[in-house]
């Protein structure tokens, strides 16, 4: 399906709302019926009807159609956070006694689900280094029902070979789930490689303006219907009409935003690679990245998120660097208009810092829509505070 058509027209039946160019926000909690039989049908199949805001909504429906089409999937659901999409995707496909294989060090709230919530219901998880297909093969147990992927990871940027993992999973009748937040559907489409369910944090590139928290889950119509009628409706984790409208607005410019970010990021990466205060840079499309060949085979772009290892003997040097930045904000997340940075040492106490531990000296940076020269000047400002 043509990208321009998806972003600008798909699902937008303008004659249904006064030929308005932008779809309206249908801000209602309830929908009325004139015939008892119509209400009866809505009760029987709420996934296909407008009955109550916890379920379907016309503004949300436009958005979900667009997002499913971008992923190359049959259908999609939009959640009030990426964590909600992860929860629903996993919980809908496990039962007591089941086993999950997950890539190691996934998104923190996925890991919390695997480590703390699911064990209460006798569901276990094995973590593997997803860079080698043999690690998945060796981890499979008779009760394995789900393989959970995150490619690339948002700190180490390790990749999994989607085609190989999907092939293995189908041979063993195991469901695959992939977190595609790093690439977005514009730069990677896991469904095309045989992955069953693909999710992403819409907070990132789909929104693009740092003003919405949301998550997306796409797959077959049958699977989306199953999740809608259980986890989605039971927990009430769908996004709001206003957030759906903001996400539709964000989609209008996603292509040009990603192009701009993808143009700027290599300039920042190359600058950092040559800086005396930087030990190394970790970026999937960099020629020195160990999996760069696989990255360029299954990804169409690498966007603006990368890590670099700063040379520092004391935690004060890293803190001074971060606090010396004037324009690059210190914050979590990514995908918005603003450039961000977050130091790995923020997750430990200052007295735990060890320069021998590379993770303590790792900085994760996101390149936004600013000009490369503007960001390099700010990074220089930060480096000077370390002296």
Buried (B, 14 or more C-beta within 10 A) or exposed (E): EEEEEBBEEBBBEEEEBEEEEEBEBBEEEEBEBEEEEEBEBBEEEBBEBBBBBBBBBBBBBBBBBBBBBBBBBBBBBBBBBBBBBBBBBBBBBBEEEBBBBBBBBBBEBBBBBBEEEBEEEEBBBBBBEBBEBEBBBEBBEEEBBBBBBBBBBBBBBBBBBBBBBBEBBEEEEBBBBBBBBBBBBBBBBBBBBBBBBBBBBBBBBBBBBBEBBBBBBBBBEEBBBBBBBEBBBEBEBBBBBEBBBBBBBBBEEBEEBBEBBBEBBBBBBBBBBEBEBBBBBBBBBBEEBEBBEBBBEBBEBBBBBBBBBBBBEEBEBBBBBBEBBEBBBEBEBBBBBBBBBBBBBEEBEEEEBEBEEEBBBBBBBBBBBBEBEEBBEBBEBBBEBBE
